[in-house]
Amino acid sequence: MSMEAEIKQFIVTNFAPDVPADELPADLDLLDKGVVDSLGLLRLIAWVGDRYDIPLGEANISPEQFSSVQSIEGFVRETRSLV
């Protein structure tokens, strides 16, 4: 499964169960559209750290990096290249 597909699957399973993962646009702003709230954002960040083995204590994190599937994937790729 691709990284994008994994991220989409996590999001629909935990935050939007009525939306099929393949129908979730990768560029949809999850925060502005209310798919993920502030508590959900913390959960999403923790999952990304665990799933992709990213030491979040050392990462510079902002909500914008988790606003869409595309931005999350970019954050993971960028952060993994620095570790």
KOLPARO-565880 format. One record per residue (C-alpha): residue in three letters; x, y, z. Coordinates in steps of 0.2 Angstrom, whole numbers, plus 5000, padded with zeros to 4 digits. Layout:
% KOLPARO-565880
('ala', (X, Y, Z)) ...
***
This chain:
% KOLPARO-565880
('met', (5000, 5000, 5000)) ('ser', (5007, 5017, 4996)) ('met', (5010, 5030, 5009)) ('glu', (4996, 5041, 5002)) ('ala', (4984, 5026, 5003)) ('glu', (4989, 5022, 5021)) ('ile', (4986, 5040, 5027)) ('lys', (4969, 5041, 5018)) ('gln', (4964, 5024, 5026)) ('phe', (4969, 5030, 5043)) ('ile', (4959, 5047, 5041)) ('val', (4943, 5038, 5035)) ('thr', (4944, 5025, 5048)) ('asn', (4946, 5037, 5062)) ('phe', (4938, 5053, 5056)) ('ala', (4927, 5051, 5041)) ('pro', (4920, 5033, 5041)) ('asp', (4906, 5037, 5029)) ('val', (4919, 5042, 5015)) ('pro', (4928, 5028, 5005)) ('ala', (4947, 5031, 5006)) ('asp', (4948, 5031, 4987)) ('glu', (4936, 5046, 4986)) ('leu', (4945, 5057, 4999)) ('pro', (4954, 5070, 4989)) ('ala', (4973, 5071, 4993)) ('asp', (4972, 5090, 4993)) ('leu', (4957, 5092, 5004)) ('asp', (4960, 5103, 5019)) ('leu', (4956, 5092, 5033)) ('leu', (4957, 5105, 5046)) ('asp', (4947, 5119, 5037)) ('lys', (4933, 5106, 5032)) ('gly', (4931, 5100, 5049)) ('val', (4936, 5082, 5045)) ('val', (4950, 5083, 5059)) ('asp', (4948, 5094, 5074)) ('ser', (4961, 5099, 5087)) ('leu', (4961, 5083, 5097)) ('gly', (4961, 5073, 5081)) ('leu', (4976, 5082, 5075)) ('leu', (4985, 5076, 5090)) ('arg', (4980, 5059, 5086)) ('leu', (4985, 5060, 5068)) ('ile', (5002, 5067, 5072)) ('ala', (5005, 5053, 5085)) ('trp', (5000, 5040, 5072)) ('val', (5011, 5047, 5059)) ('gly', (5026, 5047, 5071)) ('asp', (5023, 5029, 5076)) ('arg', (5019, 5023, 5059)) ('tyr', (5033, 5031, 5050)) ('asp', (5046, 5030, 5064)) ('ile', (5048, 5049, 5066)) ('pro', (5055, 5055, 5082)) ('leu', (5042, 5069, 5084)) ('gly', (5051, 5077, 5099)) ('glu', (5064, 5082, 5087)) ('ala', (5053, 5088, 5073)) ('asn', (5047, 5105, 5070)) ('ile', (5028, 5102, 5068)) ('ser', (5014, 5114, 5063)) ('pro', (4996, 5111, 5059)) ('glu', (4999, 5116, 5041)) ('gln', (5010, 5101, 5039)) ('phe', (4995, 5090, 5043)) ('ser', (4981, 5099, 5034)) ('ser', (4979, 5087, 5019)) ('val', (4985, 5070, 5014)) ('gln', (4998, 5078, 5002)) ('ser', (5005, 5089, 5016)) ('ile', (5006, 5074, 5028)) ('glu', (5015, 5064, 5015)) ('gly', (5027, 5078, 5011)) ('phe', (5031, 5080, 5030)) ('val', (5035, 5062, 5032)) ('arg', (5046, 5062, 5016)) ('glu', (5055, 5078, 5022)) ('thr', (5057, 5072, 5040)) ('arg', (5063, 5055, 5036)) ('ser', (5076, 5062, 5024)) ('leu', (5083, 5073, 5039)) ('val', (5084, 5058, 5051)) 
***
